[in-house]
Amino acid sequence: MVERGWRIRFVHRTFCWDAQTTDNANVHVVIVGFDRGTNAPALYEYDDINGEPVEARPAHINGYLLDASDVFVEARSQKTGP
């Protein structure tokens, strides 16, 4: 996605959503939006999982939904012989 110009535009970190079910299920939600724009991304964090979000405007949001540089996991090359 990054190589094609997409980036994380906004993130709502974990919050509790009222599923309005008869068994009172607790649903924890994360919402991620993507775009190819250049405006500053928005990061919404919840000090209280049932509360209102606190907005931050970091320069970048990485794939781990953090205000940090991108980190990509790559396969290790296999060793051949001793």
Solvent accessible surface area in square Angstrom, and as a share of the most:
residue,aa,sasa,rsa
1,M,129,0.58
2,V,83,0.48
3,E,173,0.78
4,R,192,0.70
5,G,43,0.41
6,W,91,0.32
7,R,50,0.18
8,I,20,0.10
9,R,56,0.20
10,F,72,0.30
11,V,0,0.00
12,H,40,0.18
13,R,73,0.27
14,T,62,0.36
15,F,35,0.15
16,C,35,0.21
17,W,135,0.47
18,D,100,0.52
19,A,22,0.17
20,Q,159,0.71
21,T,60,0.35
22,T,146,0.85
23,D,110,0.57
24,N,124,0.64
25,A,45,0.35
26,N,123,0.63
27,V,49,0.28
28,H,107,0.48
29,V,35,0.20
30,V,68,0.39
31,I,74,0.38
32,V,52,0.30
33,G,10,0.10
34,F,95,0.40
35,D,35,0.18
36,R,147,0.54
37,G,36,0.35
38,T,136,0.79
39,N,102,0.52
40,A,52,0.40
41,P,3,0.02
42,A,2,0.02
43,L,7,0.03
44,Y,45,0.17
45,E,67,0.30
46,Y,36,0.14
47,D,135,0.70
48,D,81,0.42
49,I,63,0.32
50,N,111,0.57
51,G,29,0.28
52,E,146,0.66
53,P,50,0.31
54,V,84,0.48
55,E,87,0.39
56,A,43,0.33
57,R,132,0.48
58,P,9,0.06
59,A,100,0.78
60,H,69,0.31
61,I,4,0.02
62,N,4,0.02
63,G,64,0.61
64,Y,127,0.48
65,L,36,0.18
66,L,80,0.40
67,D,91,0.47
68,A,44,0.34
69,S,88,0.57
70,D,57,0.29
71,V,92,0.53
72,F,133,0.55
73,V,128,0.74
74,E,145,0.65
75,A,104,0.81
76,R,222,0.81
77,S,110,0.71
78,Q,168,0.75
79,K,187,0.79
80,T,130,0.75
81,G,55,0.53
82,P,186,1.17
